[in-house]
C-alpha cells in the first residue's frame, strides 16, 4: 500500500461520509476526536497558522508548499493569481492529497462589499435600511468569490461607529446597535446561507471584537475606553445577534479595550464570547495584531505575545508566526497544555467541517458564468439607488427633467475607480459604470449636459479649471456639483481630523453658487462631510457614499426621477468636527438643551459677565442638534404620520404591547417611507438614552395612499444592564415614538408594571 495512503487511511475512513452528506454536529465532533488523536503536535500547531499569500515572492513558494505538505499551515488570506492562475486548486491539492491527514486549507479574503461586482460601501448599504438587499449583496459576493475558491470572508464589520473622523466608519453599519444587529445578521446570512456546506457558501467573520469604533479621537488603532454597561448595551449586541444567528468565526480587534489589547482580552474573548455566549467557532487575530502587543507595551517579546494571544482566546494567528515558533516551547515549559491546544484545533476543524471542505475542497470553477453577470449588476444598481440619501430639496429642484441643460462640475463627476470605495481587493475600475457615460446613454446624446470638472481630484488646490467650470455653469439651466472625497481618504488607517470638503472644492462651489444658477450637490464619500455653507447654498443635496460598480446608472435613475430616493441616515450627521461624537441615543444630562433654552453665540455680549442659571448642554456655535438626525432622509414625495395608538397603556412584565400609526403619502409620486419605532425608559437604575431604536418598517405607497404600520414590543425588548450587569427590564414609565427619524415623530406613553 502507498505509504502516504497507509498513514492517512484511518483519518480518511473516519471522514469518508463527508463525501455524501452534510454531517450533524455530533458526527463532526466524533470525527474531530478521531482526527485530533492522530495528529502530531506540529500538525496541530499548523492548523492555527493563517498565512498571507500576498507577502510571498515567487522564490518563497516552494517552501510554502512544503509547509502545506507537512501540515504546518491551516489557511491563507489574500491568495492571488500573480504566480499561478490555478493557485487555489494547486495549494488545496497539496493539502488534501499530500499532507499527513489531508486536512483542507481554508482560504479567506476581504470580500467586504462585493468580490468583482462591487456594491455600495457598508455604510451606504446601511443607509438603505433594507436587510433583504444587504443579504442579497452578500449572497452575490459569495457566489462570485467561491467560484475561485474563497470560502471565508472578514465581514460583517459591526463596530458601532459614532465618530466620522474614523476612516473605518465607511465599513461600518452606523451608530445604532439595533440597526447594526439587523443588517449585520442579514449580511452573515447572505454569506453563510442556511447550509454552509454548499460550495457557494462562505464563513462570515464578524469584526472587530470589540470596541474598535470607539477609538479615541477617531484615530485608527487607538485606545478605547468603554464602561461595562455601555459595552454590553451598545457595542456587544450586534455580535451577540450574529452569534445567535449561527455566525461561524469572529475577528479580534487592534485596539486596547480599557488598557488591555483586544488580541489578548480574556474578559471579551473568553468570559463573554465563550463562557456567556457559548460561541464554538474560531477567533482569528487581525493582521499582525499578535506582534503589535509589543508596541502596545503589553507583551515583552514575540514569545510572550504568543503566550498572551493563545491564552487570551486567539485560535487562528493571522500573518505572524509566533504560534509556529513558540507554542511547542510553551507546552514544554508548562505554560500551555496539549488539552488547550486541542481545544483551539477543534474549533478550527469544526468550522472547516461545517463548511464541507472535505466534501468540496476545490473552487467551483464557474467564474465565467457568475462574475459580473447581468443579474448581479442589476442588483448592484438597485443597491446603489437605495443607498442614496436625499438631504435637501428646495422647491423640488429634483428630480431633473431631460429638457434641462445641466453642467456637471466637480472632481468626482466621472470616477470609475473612486466610486467603488474602500476595501475593494478584487474590484476593478474597468468594470465600473461611471456617471458621464450613463448620463449620455440616458439622454441619448450630449446636447443636454456640459462636463467641466474644475478640479482634477478632491484635494486639488489648483484653480486653473475654475474659469471653464463657471462658463459651463452660466450656460446651463441647472448645475450638478459632484464632490466629496476619493475612496483612499476613508478606510483602514485613513482617518481625517478635518472632515470638510478637501482641497479647493469649497472655493469652486462658492464660485458656482455665485452664478445664481440652481445648484444640485452630490456628495461621494466614505463618511459624513462637514457641510457648512455648502448646505446653505445648495438647492438640493444628496449623499451618494461610494456607490460601487453601478454608481453611474443608479445616479441617473434617481436624479431624473425614475426612482425616488429611499435612503435614511444610519448615523447622526455632524455640523463639524467639534461636535463629534454626536449620536442620537445619548443621555439627557442634568441640563438638557432644547430649541427654547440653549445659548447661541449671538446671544453673548462681549465684556459683560452673564450668569445664566438656565444654561444648557450645547455648543455656542453648533447648537445642540446635529446637521441631520439619525434616520433622516427625504423622498420625491411627502408623508404624514397620524393616529398613534397603543394596544394597552399598561403592560405586565413579560407581556407585549403593540403601537400603531397611520402613514399617508401626501405627495404626487409613489415613494417609500422608512417608519421607525423609538422608546425611552424615563427612569432607570442607570440613566437611559433619550431615544432607542426598537424597530423599523419600509412601506411603499402610491400618491394619496395610506396604511397603518404596527410594531409589537415585548418587555424584554426594553431591557438593559443594571449596576450588577444583569440584563433586566425595570418597571416604570416609557415614552414611545413612531417617527420618520430620531428627532421627530408621534409620541405616546406606556407603563410596565
NUMAR-36369 format. One record per residue (C-alpha): x, y, z; residue in one letter. Coordinates in steps of 0.02 Angstrom, whole numbers, padded with zeros to 5 digits, always signed. Last residue first. Layout:
// residues N
XYZA/...
***
This chain:
// residues 753
-02291+02351+01792X/-02226+02424+01630X/-02307+02591+01588X/-02350+02672+01423X/-02328+02840+01338X/-02360+02923+01169X/-02263+03022+01041X/-02284+03050+00854X/-02124+03087+00761X/-01967+03194+00756X/-01785+03192+00807X/-01738+03008+00782X/-01813+02997+00608X/-01978+02969+00517X/-02064+02929+00682X/-02171+02815+00787X/-02121+02871+00960X/-02134+02790+01131X/-02104+02858+01306X/-02087+02736+01449X/-02143+02737+01630X/-02090+02610+01761X/-02043+02430+01792X/-01862+02383+01757X/-01816+02267+01616X/-01660+02172+01661X/-01495+02110+01590X/-01389+02091+01746X/-01227+02188+01749X/-01246+02220+01939X/-01265+02407+01900X/-01408+02366+01779X/-01386+02303+01602X/-01531+02349+01487X/-01700+02275+01445X/-01837+02360+01344X/-01850+02221+01213X/-01883+02100+01357X/-02044+02197+01390X/-02105+02131+01224X/-02134+02255+01084X/-02253+02242+00936X/-02246+02368+00794X/-02388+02422+00682X/-02399+02523+00522X/-02571+02575+00461X/-02579+02621+00278X/-02613+02773+00169X/-02619+02806-00018X/-02629+02982-00088X/-02483+02957-00207X/-02436+02773-00207X/-02361+02698-00050X/-02205+02596-00016X/-02181+02549+00167X/-02013+02510+00248X/-02028+02454+00429X/-01923+02495+00580X/-01896+02430+00756X/-01826+02465+00929X/-01722+02622+00902X/-01676+02699+01069X/-01716+02876+01124X/-01661+02997+01261X/-01540+02863+01320X/-01556+02791+01497X/-01478+02842+01661X/-01431+02687+01760X/-01552+02619+01891X/-01683+02685+01769X/-01809+02824+01745X/-01893+02876+01581X/-01852+02721+01480X/-01862+02797+01307X/-01931+02712+01153X/-01912+02729+00965X/-02001+02648+00818X/-01957+02699+00640X/-02058+02708+00479X/-01948+02706+00324X/-02055+02785+00188X/-02051+02727+00008X/-02117+02831-00136X/-02252+02836-00269X/-02274+03011-00336X/-02381+03166-00303X/-02363+03195-00117X/-02475+03158+00032X/-02414+02980+00055X/-02502+02930+00215X/-02441+02838+00370X/-02567+02791+00504X/-02492+02741+00670X/-02482+02584+00776X/-02402+02525+00939X/-02424+02347+01001X/-02378+02299+01179X/-02320+02130+01239X/-02304+02050+01410X/-02157+01983+01510X/-02181+02111+01648X/-02361+02168+01639X/-02417+02300+01515X/-02503+02467+01543X/-02563+02588+01409X/-02635+02448+01304X/-02646+02410+01119X/-02565+02579+01088X/-02620+02709+00962X/-02540+02843+00852X/-02671+02924+00742X/-02562+03022+00620X/-02400+03024+00521X/-02387+03122+00358X/-02279+03082+00208X/-02212+03188+00065X/-02147+03141-00108X/-01983+03148-00200X/-01904+03067-00047X/-01813+03139+00102X/-01695+03061+00230X/-01666+03061+00416X/-01641+02903+00520X/-01509+02981+00632X/-01528+03168+00636X/-01460+03294+00510X/-01344+03439+00547X/-01333+03377+00725X/-01428+03459+00867X/-01371+03556+01020X/-01305+03719+00948X/-01154+03719+00834X/-01082+03890+00883X/-01122+03905+01068X/-01110+03717+01089X/-01244+03634+01197X/-01287+03568+01369X/-01398+03701+01447X/-01379+03868+01535X/-01538+03912+01631X/-01447+03981+01783X/-01373+04112+01666X/-01235+04216+01741X/-01178+04340+01610X/-01021+04439+01641X/-01009+04577+01512X/-00855+04605+01406X/-00929+04531+01248X/-01118+04508+01249X/-01160+04327+01207X/-01328+04298+01125X/-01251+04283+00951X/-01153+04132+01014X/-01318+04048+01047X/-01373+03989+01219X/-01495+03843+01226X/-01663+03859+01311X/-01801+03862+01179X/-01732+03743+01048X/-01696+03621+01187X/-01540+03578+01285X/-01541+03453+01426X/-01475+03519+01590X/-01450+03368+01701X/-01388+03266+01554X/-01509+03187+01427X/-01404+03035+01385X/-01361+02999+01204X/-01455+02886+01083X/-01448+03010+00937X/-01261+03018+00912X/-01134+03157+00911X/-00952+03119+00947X/-00902+03237+00875X/-00973+03414+00881X/-00804+03496+00861X/-00778+03404+00696X/-00920+03497+00612X/-01108+03502+00587X/-01119+03317+00624X/-01229+03192+00530X/-01307+03069+00652X/-01292+02891+00590X/-01381+02761+00481X/-01453+02905+00377X/-01606+02857+00275X/-01607+02804+00093X/-01767+02792-00011X/-01738+02914-00152X/-01873+02906-00287X/-01829+02803-00441X/-01858+02853-00621X/-01845+03029-00554X/-01707+03101-00662X/-01578+03114-00523X/-01626+02943-00455X/-01604+02835-00609X/-01457+02940-00670X/-01363+02909-00507X/-01401+02723-00518X/-01333+02715-00696X/-01171+02797-00639X/-01145+02704-00475X/-01157+02529-00549X/-00990+02463-00488X/-00999+02536-00314X/-01096+02675-00228X/-00961+02767-00129X/-01074+02871-00015X/-01207+02953-00126X/-01269+03089-00009X/-01393+03208-00091X/-01409+03396-00086X/-01535+03510-00171X/-01540+03700-00179X/-01363+03706-00114X/-01307+03870-00037X/-01341+03829+00145X/-01277+03651+00131X/-01113+03704+00052X/-01105+03846+00178X/-01069+03724+00319X/-01052+03546+00250X/-00950+03443+00371X/-00944+03281+00270X/-01022+03117+00326X/-00906+02970+00290X/-00846+02865+00144X/-00879+03000+00016X/-00974+03047-00141X/-01075+03205-00108X/-01199+03265-00239X/-01243+03449-00239X/-01382+03516-00351X/-01369+03704-00383X/-01497+03814-00468X/-01398+03950-00558X/-01355+04110-00465X/-01180+04117-00537X/-01116+04149-00360X/-01158+03971-00311X/-01035+03908-00440X/-00896+04017-00371X/-00939+03958-00195X/-00929+03776-00251X/-00759+03804-00327X/-00696+03883-00166X/-00770+03742-00063X/-00688+03613-00177X/-00516+03691-00165X/-00438+03543-00074X/-00541+03442+00048X/-00729+03454+00081X/-00750+03457+00270X/-00699+03312+00381X/-00545+03393+00458X/-00459+03271+00576X/-00464+03132+00448X/-00441+02945+00473X/-00364+02840+00337X/-00281+02693+00428X/-00418+02574+00371X/-00550+02653+00260X/-00576+02831+00205X/-00473+02955+00105X/-00422+02820-00020X/-00601+02810-00086X/-00592+02986-00152X/-00675+03127-00058X/-00826+03237-00085X/-00885+03324-00242X/-01013+03310-00380X/-01087+03481-00423X/-01240+03473-00536X/-01278+03648-00604X/-01450+03678-00677X/-01510+03777-00829X/-01336+03779-00903X/-01235+03908-00999X/-01181+04000-00841X/-01121+03838-00762X/-01013+03796-00912X/-00927+03965-00902X/-00900+03937-00715X/-00819+03768-00749X/-00707+03836-00885X/-00648+03976-00771X/-00622+03863-00622X/-00501+03746-00710X/-00347+03847-00662X/-00394+03835-00478X/-00255+03716-00425X/-00292+03660-00247X/-00330+03478-00289X/-00379+03376-00136X/-00537+03307-00219X/-00462+03270-00389X/-00437+03357-00556X/-00534+03513-00511X/-00649+03618-00621X/-00739+03460-00678X/-00814+03537-00837X/-00943+03424-00918X/-01088+03503-01013X/-01257+03419-01024X/-01410+03425-01135X/-01330+03406-01305X/-01229+03253-01254X/-01338+03124-01338X/-01469+02993-01297X/-01512+03069-01130X/-01498+02904-01037X/-01345+02837-01127X/-01258+03005-01109X/-01294+03008-00923X/-01229+02830-00903X/-01069+02877-00995X/-01049+03029-00879X/-01091+02941-00715X/-00972+02794-00704X/-01006+02611-00747X/-00867+02511-00668X/-00789+02350-00737X/-00630+02438-00794X/-00619+02514-00620X/-00582+02342-00550X/-00639+02260-00388X/-00533+02120-00314X/-00472+02196-00151X/-00609+02327-00149X/-00582+02386+00029X/-00628+02571+00009X/-00750+02640-00116X/-00801+02585-00291X/-00846+02762-00345X/-00662+02806-00337X/-00614+02688-00477X/-00741+02737-00610X/-00729+02922-00568X/-00834+03036-00679X/-00903+03185-00582X/-00790+03163-00432X/-00685+03321-00454X/-00834+03436-00480X/-00945+03501-00618X/-01085+03428-00723X/-01174+03574-00807X/-01354+03531-00845X/-01465+03576-00991X/-01645+03544-00945X/-01760+03455-01066X/-01724+03285-00991X/-01802+03329-00825X/-01719+03341-00655X/-01794+03263-00500X/-01752+03363-00401X/-01773+03551-00390X/-01924+03517-00281X/-01929+03698-00222X/-01786+03658-00102X/-01730+03477-00100X/-01615+03438+00046X/-01545+03279+00124X/-01584+03149-00009X/-01496+02990+00048X/-01431+02872-00086X/-01413+02691-00028X/-01569+02628-00115X/-01505+02680-00286X/-01338+02595-00255X/-01423+02434-00201X/-01531+02434-00358X/-01378+02456-00468X/-01287+02317-00375X/-01437+02203-00404X/-01437+02244-00590X/-01250+02208-00595X/-01279+02037-00516X/-01418+01993-00638X/-01313+02048-00786X/-01164+01940-00739X/-01014+02021-00657X/-00940+01854-00605X/-01063+01709-00615X/-01043+01616-00779X/-00859+01649-00811X/-00816+01608-00631X/-00892+01433-00636X/-00742+01338-00570X/-00822+01285-00406X/-00654+01304-00321X/-00589+01148-00231X/-00618+01073-00059X/-00795+01007-00089X/-00833+00859+00026X/-00686+00884+00141X/-00719+01072+00143X/-00900+01049+00197X/-00905+01219+00279X/-00959+01139+00443X/-00805+01030+00429X/-00687+01176+00409X/-00777+01262+00553X/-00758+01113+00669X/-00577+01085+00617X/-00527+01258+00675X/-00627+01247+00836X/-00552+01077+00874X/-00377+01147+00846X/-00408+01278+00982X/-00472+01146+01103X/-00329+01028+01060X/-00204+01164+01105X/-00286+01187+01274X/-00276+01000+01304X/-00094+00996+01248X/-00056+01125+01381X/+00020+01298+01389X/+00145+01375+01510X/+00213+01205+01562X/+00385+01241+01489X/+00369+01103+01358X/+00198+01171+01309X/+00268+01347+01292X/+00409+01279+01185X/+00285+01193+01069X/+00185+01355+01057X/+00340+01459+01014X/+00389+01467+00832X/+00230+01411+00745X/+00123+01507+00869X/+00229+01664+00841X/+00204+01657+00653X/+00126+01824+00603X/+00003+01836+00458X/-00159+01796+00551X/-00148+01683+00703X/-00302+01571+00714X/-00361+01521+00888X/-00348+01685+00984X/-00427+01670+01158X/-00318+01766+01280X/-00216+01613+01324X/-00163+01594+01142X/-00134+01780+01123X/-00038+01807+01285X/+00078+01659+01255X/+00111+01709+01075X/+00148+01888+01129X/+00267+01823+01263X/+00362+01729+01129X/+00372+01880+01016X/+00436+01997+01154X/+00386+02086+01314X/+00200+02092+01276X/+00084+02229+01341X/+00177+02387+01292X/+00063+02419+01143X/+00224+02414+01042X/+00237+02230+01092X/+00051+02191+01077X/+00076+02230+00894X/+00152+02058+00874X/-00019+01974+00893X/-00105+02108+00788X/-00006+02071+00630X/-00169+02060+00528X/-00318+02040+00646X/-00323+01888+00757X/-00443+01747+00715X/-00571+01675+00834X/-00643+01503+00797X/-00821+01442+00810X/-00899+01374+00970X/-00980+01529+01044X/-01059+01479+01209X/-01121+01658+01240X/-01078+01680+01424X/-00924+01569+01439X/-00854+01581+01263X/-00885+01757+01200X/-00911+01848+01364X/-00785+01769+01482X/-00664+01708+01349X/-00639+01835+01211X/-00703+01991+01298X/-00640+01966+01476X/-00489+01870+01414X/-00426+02017+01313X/-00273+01953+01223X/-00300+02021+01047X/-00416+02154+01118X/-00262+02235+01196X/-00297+02275+01380X/-00299+02461+01428X/-00489+02479+01441X/-00506+02395+01273X/-00343+02409+01177X/-00366+02422+00992X/-00323+02302+00851X/-00483+02200+00861X/-00525+02016+00865X/-00602+01927+00717X/-00750+01811+00741X/-00800+01649+00655X/-00953+01542+00613X/-01100+01657+00646X/-01254+01550+00679X/-01391+01679+00707X/-01362+01682+00896X/-01181+01728+00862X/-01241+01866+00745X/-01360+01939+00874X/-01225+01930+01008X/-01104+02024+00895X/-01231+02160+00859X/-01273+02171+01046X/-01091+02196+01104X/-01057+02380+01070X/-01211+02469+01139X/-01288+02383+01292X/-01145+02269+01346X/-01004+02390+01311X/-01105+02534+01383X/-01135+02432+01541X/-00951+02386+01551X/-00888+02563+01530X/-00793+02592+01368X/-00618+02661+01348X/-00545+02630+01177X/-00361+02654+01132X/-00309+02697+00954X/-00291+02577+00807X/-00369+02705+00689X/-00385+02882+00753X/-00565+02938+00782X/-00500+03044+00925X/-00504+02895+01042X/-00552+02729+00962X/-00735+02693+01000X/-00764+02601+00836X/-00639+02467+00887X/-00742+02420+01041X/-00730+02230+01023X/-00711+02111+00938X/-00689+02187+00767X/-00767+02105+00672X/-00890+01970+00623X/-00810+01831+00522X/-00925+01751+00393X/-00899+01575+00328X/-00935+01567+00142X/-01070+01472+00048X/-01063+01433-00138X/-00996+01255-00110X/-01145+01205-00001X/-01083+01155+00172X/-01138+01322+00245X/-01321+01268+00233X/-01441+01404+00293X/-01339+01532+00197X/-01162+01579+00255X/-01132+01735+00152X/-01309+01803+00142X/-01347+01752+00321X/-01197+01847+00384X/-01252+02002+00289X/-01429+01989+00355X/-01363+01966+00532X/-01262+02125+00512X/-01414+02220+00448X/-01523+02176+00597X/-01384+02196+00726X/-01321+02359+00652X/-01497+02431+00655X/-01518+02380+00837X/-01345+02434+00895X/-01353+02608+00816X/-01205+02709+00754X/-01180+02652+00576X/-01163+02492+00476X/-00974+02504+00473X/-00850+02491+00329X/-00854+02678+00293X/-00835+02711+00480X/-00664+02636+00451X/-00585+02804+00421X/-00627+02870+00594X/-00662+03056+00581X/-00847+03011+00565X/-00851+02960+00750X/-01001+02864+00818X/-00964+02695+00742X/-01032+02536+00823X/-00918+02400+00758X/-01018+02276+00656X/-00896+02237+00517X/-00985+02091+00436X/-00869+02030+00369X/-00696+01955+00353X/-00732+01823+00222X/-00712+01634+00212X/-00735+01510+00070X/-00628+01586-00068X/-00602+01455-00206X/-00622+01545-00372X/-00810+01520-00389X/-00823+01547-00202X/-00790+01732-00225X/-00926+01761-00355X/-01068+01669-00270X/-01013+01739-00102X/-01020+01918-00165X/-01192+01884-00238X/-01253+01814-00072X/-01182+01963+00022X/-01273+02084-00092X/-01435+01985-00074X/-01423+01989+00115X/-01397+02177+00108X/-01549+02199-00004X/-01657+02092+00110X/-01600+02190+00263X/-01654+02357+00189X/-01618+02510+00296X/-01546+02578+00133X/-01424+02687+00229X/-01342+02528+00293X/-01289+02489+00115X/-01202+02658+00110X/-01111+02622+00273X/-01065+02451+00200X/-00985+02529+00046X/-01102+02517-00103X/-01097+02353-00201X/-00948+02296-00304X/-00971+02158-00432X/-00797+02084-00429X/-00796+02025-00248X/-00925+02134-00162X/-00945+02242-00009X/-00812+02173+00108X/-00740+02022+00019X/-00581+02038+00122X/-00513+01864+00088X/-00502+01693+00168X/-00448+01523+00101X/-00468+01375+00218X/-00346+01233+00189X/-00407+01055+00183X/-00348+00922+00306X/-00275+00776+00209X/-00205+00691+00363X/-00018+00688+00330X/-00018+00819+00191X/-00005+00760+00010X/-00180+00740-00063X/-00288+00867+00029X/-00157+00995+00073X/-00061+00982-00092X/-00224+00988-00190X/-00277+01143-00093X/-00122+01237-00149X/-00148+01187-00331X/-00335+01221-00335X/-00321+01393-00255X/-00171+01440-00364X/-00241+01389-00532X/-00189+01551-00619X/-00018+01538-00535X/+00111+01671-00497X/+00005+01827-00477X/-00160+01736-00462X/-00199+01791-00286X/-00220+01722-00111X/-00252+01866+00008X/-00282+01751+00154X/-00216+01576+00178X/-00258+01426+00283X/-00207+01297+00411X/-00020+01290+00375X/+00104+01168+00454X/+00032+01005+00389X/+00200+00948+00319X/+00137+00954+00141X/+00074+01132+00173X/+00245+01179+00240X/+00322+01107+00083X/+00210+01217-00023X/+00266+01371+00073X/+00449+01324+00049X/+00421+01307-00138X/+00328+01474-00138X/+00471+01575-00066X/+00557+01607-00233X/+00398+01676-00309X/+00383+01812-00178X/+00274+01786-00027X/+00177+01927+00059X/+00022+01905-00049X/-00005+01730+00021X/-00039+01796+00196X/-00028+01644+00309X/-00153+01584+00438X/-00069+01463+00559X/-00178+01381+00693X/-00193+01217+00596X/-00003+01209+00595X/+00001+01198+00784X/-00098+01037+00771X/+00012+00971+00632X/+00171+01002+00731X/+00100+00918+00885X/+00059+00765+00782X/-00117+00723+00728X/-00193+00550+00755X/-00298+00584+00910X/-00350+00750+00837X/-00426+00661+00687X/-00529+00536+00782X/-00596+00664+00905X/-00634+00783+00761X/-00734+00644+00678X/-00838+00620+00834X/-00866+00809+00850X/-00923+00819+00669X/-01040+00671+00686X/-01121+00750+00839X/-01141+00915+00747X/-01226+00826+00603X/-01131+00794+00442X/-01183+00861+00272X/-01197+00713+00156X/-01102+00602+00034X/-00917+00643+00025X/-00915+00694+00207X/-00957+00512+00249X/-00773+00468+00220X/-00705+00568+00366X/-00668+00423+00482X/-00606+00321+00335X/-00488+00460+00282X/-00423+00478+00461X/-00388+00292+00475X/-00311+00288+00299X/-00188+00431+00320X/-00031+00333+00363X/-00068+00198+00236X/-00113+00320+00099X/+00054+00408+00119X/+00150+00243+00118X/+00059+00177-00037X/+00000+00000+00000X/
***
